[in-house]
Structures are given as C-alpha cells and as structure tokens.
Amino acid sequence: MSEPDRPRVRYEKEGHLARVTLDRPDRLNAMDLRMHRELAEVWDDAEADDRVRVVVLTGAGERAFTVGQDLHERARLDREGVPRSSFGSRGQPGWPRLTERFAFSKPVLARVDGYALGGGFELALACDLIIASERAVFALPEAGLGLVPGAGGAFRLARQLPLKAAMGYLLTGRRMDAATAFGFGLVNQVVPPAELDDCVAEWTGALLRSAPLAVRAIKEAVLRSVDMPLPQAFETPFTWEQRRRGSADAVEGPRAFAERREPRWQGA
C-alpha cells in the first residue's frame, strides 16, 4: 500500500489496555491532517469504550515518537492559500485533538523513543505519564521556523517547568535530552531502549490494578483544580468523583482489603 493510502495510526486493544501508534516511521511519524482525523476517531472510541482503562501512545520505529507537524504538507497548504492556524486546533481536522481534550478521563501514557519535537513534544506534554528511553530528545523548535507552539506547548511547558527554564527552551528551540527532562520532572522514568517496553508494561500494569473509577476521579480532580485556590478545590463537585463515590468499586476496595484478596473492579 502506498504511503498516501496507508492508515497513519494503528489502534489496538488488549484487555483493558489500548495502544495507539503513530505510524509514519519513514517520515519520523510526522503528523499530517489525515493522521489528525484518524486520531480523533481513536480518542472518541477510547473514551467511549468502558473496557478501555489505560491508553499507551507511541510512535512506530526507533527514531521518533513524532516530530510534530508535517512541514512538507504545511508548505503545500501555504502555496494553496490555506489559512495558517494559531493556538489550538478548532476548525482544523481532528479537533479536538488530544492537546485540547481537557475532559479526556482515562490515563494516557506516552512511550517516547527518539525524537519528540514540536507538536510531538506538545502531544507528550498532554499525556498523564511519560516513559522515555535514554535516546529520547525533546524540543519546541517553532520559534526558529517562524511558528508558535500552538498545540499547548507554550502553555503547558510554562506550567510544568520553572518559568525561566521554560522560556529558554521556548524562545530558542534548544533540545532537551531524556536525563534533563527527568531532572525537571517532565518524564516519570528513563530507561535504556532495550528496557523501554518492559518499563511501560510495569507502569500500565500498576495503572490497571488501580480502581478505574478512582483513577478517573483523581485525574479529573487534579487537572481541574491545579489552578484553583485550595478552598475552592475542596468545594468543587467533580463528575467522576461523584460516580466513584456511589459505585460498587468504592465498596469492593475496602471489602477486598478486609478479606485479604485482590479486588474485582467493575468500573461502574
């Protein structure tokens, strides 16, 4: 199958785990408009399918997670007079993209091997956890291309790093290696490439052992409250916490502990 006709995303489910693979390794998994359309369908399905409790997002091959926007396609669109986007993807194919799915309720783990540049770094920043190989490289090179990190990089990096450090990377496009990213707390763990899949499996196993409604309640509460005053956070009604509180799983956890057995989560 030729590249124009081949799907850009592989979406696989195994038990309660979904794997999403950006699949253009010959283009370093650059994201074109077709990939964004396919990803929108994936995120819709993963959110709606109650069997899916954890999502792993990665790139095909060993060279890149994704290098972000397909600049060859962008150059063609410029020649055709297609308007450029700014911050956010509203009105663009695939909207809302993961970087703007602020209510996506299930944990997404980014498995990063190789380059995570531009929109690729922004995509990783939008995930809940990042596990990286030692050869992972992160950067937002937009300023050097006359662009802006419009998929949330300008906003998320300044929230996840000290401001001066974030500005240094944003204004110069400097690259950040995996060890530096780990030092900043941007990634959860860094391992040799040969150990990456085993490490990801350990993390997803731990996530899947957690009660699914509790995970969703915690994710929503953390992300919605991070900019709230503390008293407001305590008083805010969180949708998934209300569901968890009245669920069978809220009873099952303490009962399983008291009976010295593994809990049997229903996720409802």
Secondary structure, 3 states (H helix, E strand, C coil): CCCCCCCCEEEEEECCEEEEEECCHHHCCCECHHHHHHHHHHHHHHHHCCCCCEEEEEECCCCEEECCECHHHHHHHHHCCCCCCCCCCCCCCCCCCHHHCCCCCCCEEEEECCEEECHHHHHHHCCCEEEEECCCEEECCHHHHCCCCCCCHHHHHHHHCCHHHHHHHHHHCCCEEHHHHHHHCCCCEEECHHHHHHHHHHHHHHHHHCCHHHHHHHHHHHHHHCCCCHHHHHHCCCHHHHHHHCCHHHHHHHHHHHCCCCCCCCCC
